[in-house]
Amino acid sequence: MTTHLTRRTFLKAAGVAAAAATGPTIFVPTARAKSDTLKIAQWTHFVPAFDEWFDKKYVPEWGARNGVKVTVDHISVNDLRARAAAEVSAKKGHDLFGFLDPPPAYENVVLPMNDAVQECEKKYGKLVNLAQRATYNPKSKQYFALSDNWVPDPLHYRKDAWGEIGMKPDTWEHIREGSKKIKEKNGMPAGFGIAQELDTNMMLRGLLWSYGAQEQDEGSTRPMINSKETVEAIKLMTAIYKESMTAEVFTWDPSSNNRFFVSGKGHIIQNAISAIRTMEKQFPEEAKKAGLMPPAAGPKRRMGSEHLLHCYVVWKFGENPEMAKKFVVDLIGAYNDAFLASEFYNFPSFSKSVSDIKGKLAADKFHPEDYGILADAEKWSAYPGYPGHTTAAIDECFNTFVVPDMFARVAKGEMSAEDSAKQAEADMKRVFAKWIK
């Protein structure tokens, strides 16, 4: 990433959101619109076709139906959190703000979305479990955000390179063994980020869970990062780094692994399907050599993190809160189109908002068998804070990169795996002590 978010800057950025640590969220009734314009901020999608559909078709048509002018500002993934913090500090900005990971630290400056979630569940089926646990605060009994989509995080691998050694990256041990053989055979490295960035945050959590490790207890009150399972996961990734990767992985940003794989430099990454989709468009012949697999299995289970969990918040200081909520509810109603426009990137957060996902995946013209593995993605996907909820404490740990730093210290030779796990535990305990009252 271009800038690294430290614990101090996170707390400064959270600003008034820190008040969430001192008491429950107070519901502020939705006010009448102060403006005839609905202002939306969200990321610049990694699949350009989605923004094309959203900006030029869905938004203008929705605005015309509802008699509202809608503006959409796209913000790069690297700048999204900083922009949110600036709006909260100024108490001025957009009516609707889209995050790529759950923002519970902002609960006290957003309107509860319970009513919108209930309406969506009534119309479009149950909110999927990983989105529910990532956007709901069981203490305040409030949804601080509403998730319209989440994104699976499969392995991308070069079938040709792996075929030459007669292996598949089915387990983490296979990834270690196979990556070493491929690197020795043709010099092609593996590509797993160990950096202060979003993709690393997700991939390494999946590795931890596959080993039976977890960040916190199920009640979301106590860090549990320091365990023998965590230590084993750190040692595994350190071995993969030393045997099969290059030092660039310490400075990657969220698009680096995409470029690494699409360019043909590397033989494996874990990423949303934007990487293989880009390859299909830019290098169609090379794309025929690429494939997808579920996250690798560890000693305990096969599990990965969702790659992104997109969720909208409605700021309390927004000028058009009623229309902001209506926009999200209506967008979920249009998710058959959204799913197709995203080229299968955006998976629906409400169980019935997209019909026949399996059939749509099987009809893909490039890699129907590979995309077909995504039909079961919910079964092997979790979220920050699993098996508890995504809390404000987890939000801070996530956005100050406690987990990536824990792995990086060992891979760089700065600490033993045992000492780095202890350091991560100490870091998390300080954060939890501040938020958990």
Protein Blocks (a to p, Z undefined) as FASTA:
>chain_A
ZZdcdfklmmmmnmmmmmmmnoccddddddddfbfbdcddddddfblklmmmmmmmmmmm
mmmmnopacddddddfklmmmmmmmmmmnopacfbdcdfbdcfklmmmcccfklmmmmmm
mmnopadfklmmmmccfklopafbdcfbdcdddddddfklmmmnopacfbfklmmmmmmm
mmmmnopacdddfbdbfklmmmmmmmmmmnopafbdfkopacckbcfklmmmmmmmmmmm
mmmpcfklmmccfklmmmmmmnomambdcddfklmmmmmmmmmmlmmmgccddddddfkb
ccdddfbdcdddddfkbcblmlmmmmmmmmmmmmmmmmmmnnomaccfbfklpghkllmm
mmpcklmmlmmmmmmmmmmgccehiabdcdfklmmmmmnommmmmmmmmmnopacfklmm
mmmmmmmmmmmmmmmZZ
